[in-house]
């Protein structure tokens, strides 16, 4: 084999290994981390050892070949690393028991013992999310910790989702882990009757996971379709598991209607195309129809919530044949209802935009939100921003 051919073969093998590791990360990260958390109770150790396992895979798989069961290989590598760490730390009987527990090979790839799982949740990843979203933590802490631990999102990505700085989010994650350790909160699957208590956290995880895929924080791709697709898949599973929970259907409808516009959101250069300029013929009509039907089913249950309101707003946009046909008055009304559930500056600002689009700039300005959110110096600046065709798409996430 010539040097050039050998180089090409080596590059192809490296690319194959990288693809295999990337796929394993998407599929197995949460399971590997969950296994170590369940046994050691140490969240930081679990993440550290999982990271080491993936780094080791990049080194060994080119030499030894990609294993037939990457998840099992990674779990074993992470467990062995944890055993080494705990042995070095071991100073008493309790630590030695942890080492002994880790040394026992599991019979299956599940991070939980089958006999202790009475949740009825059919999907392993969804089960992990319910496990991580413990009600003893604040809702924000539950969602952030789950995104970091199970979805593998970076602290920067999570901070963006919460409109927070990376340093602030890092401190919140540390505090959440410390609370778990001090309170002795167990890492186990909740029984079926406790699932509703953890549902808000799980919905929050799916929502932000979808958003990170829909508009990525970093990387070459502004859209990470794999994350969005996984959030929608889990939303469908959750909908079948809890059909009487309208907010589950509301979130699924919201994700479907946003995802339906995916093909039209980027131009040929990979730049974002605003909603009004998108080719509506490229939108997925079937996905829009499904989203609208799911939303209608949720609303019939008569228990409105924030995800249903956001889905209704999205429906106003995706069912308009042209941008000029958008019912901004209805959108403004829906934002008013959403503000009752989520009284945040972002919601009020979006309401101001909708009122301005419906009734004119002065009406939007009368809500008094634009100057505070946009740091505009004068009412004239705010008025100019509101009449700028780019303005709604810039500040309203639903328009992207």
Residue pairs with C-beta under 8 A, 6 or more apart in sequence:
1 9
13 62
14 62
16 66
17 57
17 58
17 61
17 62
17 66
18 58
20 61
20 66
20 70
21 54
21 57
21 58
21 61
23 70
24 54
24 57
24 70
24 71
24 74
25 54
25 152
26 152
26 226
26 230
27 70
27 71
28 70
28 71
28 74
28 75
29 50
29 54
29 150
29 151
29 152
30 125
30 128
30 149
30 150
30 151
30 152
31 71
31 75
31 109
31 110
31 111
31 124
31 125
31 128
32 50
32 53
32 71
32 74
32 75
32 78
32 111
33 46
33 47
33 50
33 149
33 150
34 46
34 111
34 112
34 128
34 131
34 149
34 150
34 187
35 75
35 78
35 79
35 106
35 111
36 42
36 45
36 46
36 49
36 50
36 78
36 79
36 82
36 102
37 43
37 46
37 149
37 187
38 111
38 112
38 187
38 188
39 82
39 98
39 101
39 102
40 46
40 82
40 86
40 98
40 102
41 181
41 187
42 181
43 145
43 149
43 177
43 180
43 181
44 177
45 82
45 85
45 86
46 78
46 82
46 149
47 148
47 149
48 81
48 85
49 78
49 79
49 81
49 82
49 85
50 74
50 78
52 77
52 78
52 81
53 74
53 75
53 77
53 78
53 81
54 74
56 77
57 70
57 73
57 74
57 77
61 67
67 73
69 109
71 109
72 109
75 106
75 109
76 105
79 102
82 102
83 99
83 102
83 103
86 95
86 98
86 99
86 102
87 99
89 95
90 96
90 99
108 114
110 124
111 124
111 128
112 127
112 131
112 188
112 189
116 188
116 189
117 127
117 189
118 189
118 191
118 192
119 127
119 130
119 189
119 190
119 191
119 192
119 195
120 192
120 195
120 241
121 127
121 130
121 189
121 195
121 241
122 237
122 241
123 234
123 237
125 150
125 230
125 234
126 202
126 234
126 237
126 238
126 241
127 189
128 150
129 146
129 150
129 201
129 202
129 205
129 206
129 234
130 189
130 190
130 195
130 198
130 202
131 187
131 188
131 189
131 190
132 142
132 145
132 146
132 149
132 150
132 187
132 201
133 142
133 143
133 146
133 198
133 200
133 201
133 202
133 205
134 142
134 180
134 185
134 198
135 142
135 197
135 198
135 201
136 179
136 183
136 185
137 145
137 176
137 179
137 180
137 185
139 200
139 201
139 204
140 162
140 172
141 172
141 173
141 175
141 176
141 179
142 198
142 201
142 204
142 205
143 201
143 204
143 205
143 208
144 158
144 162
144 169
144 172
144 173
144 176
145 173
145 176
145 177
146 201
146 202
146 205
147 153
147 157
147 158
147 161
147 205
147 208
147 209
148 154
148 155
148 158
148 173
150 205
151 205
151 209
151 227
153 209
153 212
154 217
154 218
155 166
155 169
155 170
155 173
156 166
156 217
156 218
157 212
157 217
157 218
158 169
158 173
158 208
159 165
159 166
159 168
159 169
160 217
161 208
161 211
161 212
162 169
163 346
164 172
179 185
190 197
190 198
195 242
196 242
196 245
199 242
199 245
199 247
199 248
202 238
203 247
203 248
203 251
203 307
206 231
206 234
206 235
206 238
206 251
206 255
207 231
207 251
207 254
207 255
207 307
209 227
209 230
209 231
210 227
210 228
210 231
210 232
210 255
210 258
210 259
211 397
212 224
212 227
213 223
213 224
213 225
213 226
213 227
213 228
213 229
213 230
213 231
214 223
214 228
214 258
214 259
214 262
214 400
215 222
215 223
215 397
215 400
216 222
216 223
216 224
222 266
222 270
222 272
223 262
223 265
223 266
225 262
228 255
228 259
228 262
229 259
231 255
232 252
232 255
232 256
232 259
235 248
235 251
235 252
235 255
236 252
238 248
238 252
239 248
239 249
239 252
239 294
242 248
243 249
244 301
246 298
246 299
246 301
246 303
246 304
246 305
246 308
247 298
247 303
247 305
247 306
247 307
247 308
248 298
249 294
249 295
249 297
249 298
249 308
250 295
250 298
250 305
250 306
250 307
250 308
250 309
250 310
250 311
251 307
251 311
252 291
252 294
253 291
253 292
253 294
253 295
253 298
253 308
253 311
253 314
253 315
254 291
254 307
254 310
254 311
254 314
255 291
256 287
256 288
256 290
256 291
256 294
257 287
257 288
257 291
257 292
257 295
257 311
257 314
257 315
257 317
257 318
258 314
258 398
259 284
259 287
260 283
260 284
260 285
260 287
260 288
260 291
260 318
261 275
261 278
261 283
261 284
261 318
262 284
263 282
263 283
263 284
264 273
264 278
264 279
264 280
264 282
264 283
265 272
265 273
265 278
265 400
266 272
266 273
267 273
272 400
274 389
274 390
274 393
274 399
274 400
275 317
275 323
275 392
275 393
275 399
275 400
276 323
276 389
276 393
276 399
280 321
280 322
283 318
288 318
288 319
291 311
291 314
291 315
291 318
292 315
292 319
295 308
295 311
295 312
295 315
298 308
298 311
299 308
299 312
304 337
305 341
306 338
306 341
306 342
309 334
309 337
309 338
309 341
310 338
310 398
312 334
313 331
313 334
313 335
313 338
313 398
314 398
316 326
316 327
316 330
316 331
316 334
317 326
317 331
317 398
317 399
320 326
320 327
326 357
328 354
328 355
328 357
328 358
329 358
329 359
331 354
331 357
331 358
332 351
332 354
332 355
332 357
332 358
332 359
335 347
335 348
335 350
335 351
335 354
336 351
338 347
338 351
339 347
339 348
339 351
345 369
345 372
345 373
346 373
348 367
348 369
349 369
349 370
349 373
349 395
349 396
350 395
350 396
350 398
351 367
351 369
352 364
352 365
352 367
352 369
352 370
352 386
353 364
353 386
353 391
353 392
353 395
353 396
354 364
355 363
355 364
355 367
356 363
356 364
356 365
356 386
357 364
357 392
361 383
361 386
361 387
362 383
364 370
364 386
365 379
365 382
365 383
365 386
370 376
370 382
370 385
370 386
371 379
371 382
373 395
374 381
374 382
374 385
374 395
376 382
376 385
385 391
392 399
393 399
393 400
